[in-house]
Amino acid sequence: MLSRLIALARLLYEKLLRYVLKFGVVGLAGYFVDVGLFNALRLGAFGGGHFFQGPIGAKIVSAGIATVVTWFGNRYWTFREHRRKNYLLELAEFSAVSVGGILIGLACLWVSHYLLGFTSLLADNISSNLVGLVLGTSFRFLLYRFWVYGHHRADGLTAREHRAEAARMTIFEDEQSANEAASN
């Protein structure tokens, strides 16, 4: 019974929890970039009276730059064993999912700021960087893990390693010969 629980815990860690923890660290870095740049733009650090000082413009810029930061972190750390050979396609898919997550955050900000009339900087931060973040992050994690960096992707590192292993196995006539050669 205990050995089954330990095996289940290991499986859960290997298949999900490990990714969630790494994703969280990368996301935290992206979050700091996003929130810092959003507030800098909203407070006029780059000038005033332009679209990018408003809540929507500031969020578009801050989320876009944070997306690039998190793509690098997820590609080279979180999902490194599942990254794809075609990095441009991977970046396009990553960006599409990110845009979906950004739209979720923007919808929360829009509803709060324009529909409900909560126009303070604090209200903008709560709606966008708290409520929108939780909903958008959940959406992004699921799609990154199971679509963009899914182990089933034909051009992913994991898929290429499995094909290489299968090719090595075909050299030998039987499994015993393959195992003997592997042990030598």
N, C-alpha and C positions, 0 to 999 in steps of 0.2 A: 504494500500500500504506500509506504513512504517513498520507495524507489519510483513508483509511478508518479507521485506528486513532484518529486525532484525532476524526473524526466519531462513532465508537463511544464514545470517552471523553466527549465532549460529551453524547451521548444518555444515557449512563449517569448522568452528573452531573445532568442536567435531570430525568430520570425517577425517580431513586432516591437518589443520594448527597446531593443538596442537602437532601432531606427527612430523610434519616438524620442529617445533621449538625445541622439545626435541632431535630429531635426529640430528639437527644442533649442539646442545651443546655437545652431546656425540661425534659426528664427529669431533668437534673442539678439544676435548681432544685427540682423536685418531690422528688427524692431527699433533698436537704438538709432540706426541710420534713418529710418522712416520717421520716428517721432522727433528726433533732433532736427532734421531738415524741415519737417512740417512746421514745427514751432518757430524755427529761424525764419522761414518764409512768411508765416503769419504775422510775426512781429516786425517785419520789414527789414531784416538783416541784409537783403539784397535789393533794397529800394522799395518804394511804396507806390500805390496807385496803379498797379498792374494786375492782370488776371492771376498771376502766380502768388500774389499776396492773399487772395481770397481763399476760402476753405477748400473749394473743389480744385482749383489750380495748384495750390500748395500740396494737396494730397496726391494729385496725379504725378507731380515731380518727385515727391519724397518716396512714394510707393514704387515708381519706376526705377529709381536708383537703388532702392532696397532690394528689388527683384534681381537686379544684376549681381549684387553682393551675395544674395542667398543662392543663386544659381551656381556660382563658383563653389560655395560651401557645400551644397548638396551634391554637386557633381564630383568633387574631389575628396569629400570626406563621408558624408552621410550614406550616400548610395554608390560609393566608388566602385564596388564590385559589380554594379549593374549599369554603370554608365555606358553610353553607346558610342560606337565608332563614328557614326554620323552625328557629330556634335551640333551641327547646324539644325538638323531636324529635332534633336533633343532640346536645344535652346528654344526653337519655335514652339514645341509642345509645352515646355516648361513655362514659356511666356504666356501661352494661351491659358494655361491653368492659373497662372499668377493674375492675369487680367480678370478671370472669373472671381478670384479671391479679392482683388482690388475692387471690383464692382460690388461685391457684397459689402465691403467696408464703406464704399462711397454711398451705397443705398442707405446704410445706417446713418451716415453723416447727413445726407440729404433729408431724410425723414426727420431727424432731430433738429437740424438747423432751419430748414425751410418749411416743413410741414407742421412741426410741433412748436416752432418759434424759440427753441433754446439756442441763443446766438452767442453765448459767452465762449471764451477760449476753453474753459473747463468743460462745458457741455460738448463742444466740438471734439475734445480729446476723449471724453467718456464714450461718446457714440462711435467715433471712428477707431480709436486706439484701444478700446476695451471690448465693447460689444461687437463691433465689426471685426476686430482682431480674432476673437474666439471663433466666430462663425466662419470667417475667411480661412483661418488656419486649419480648422477641421476639414474643410473642403479641399484645401491644397494638399494636406498630408495624404489623404486618401487617394487623390488622383496622382500625386507624384509617386507614391509607393507602388500603386497597382497599375498605373498606366505608363507614365513617362519613364520610370525606372523599374518597371515590372520585369521580373525574371524571365518572363515568356518572350520578351522582345528579341527578335531574330538577330539584331546587330549588337546586342548587349554583350559585355565581357563574359558574364556567366554562360550565356548561350554559346559563345565562341569556345569557351573552355570545355563545355560538354561535347561539342562537336569534335574538338581536338582529341579529347579522351576517347570518344567513339572511333575516331580514325586510327588512333594508336592501337585500339583493341582489334581492329579488323586486320591488322598485319599478321596476327597469329591465328592459327587454325582453331584453337580451342581456348577456353578460359584458363585452364591449368598452365598452358604455355605462356599466356599473357601474364599470369601471376608470377611465374618463375622468372620471367624476364624483368618484371617490375621490381622484384626483390634483389636482383643482381646489380 
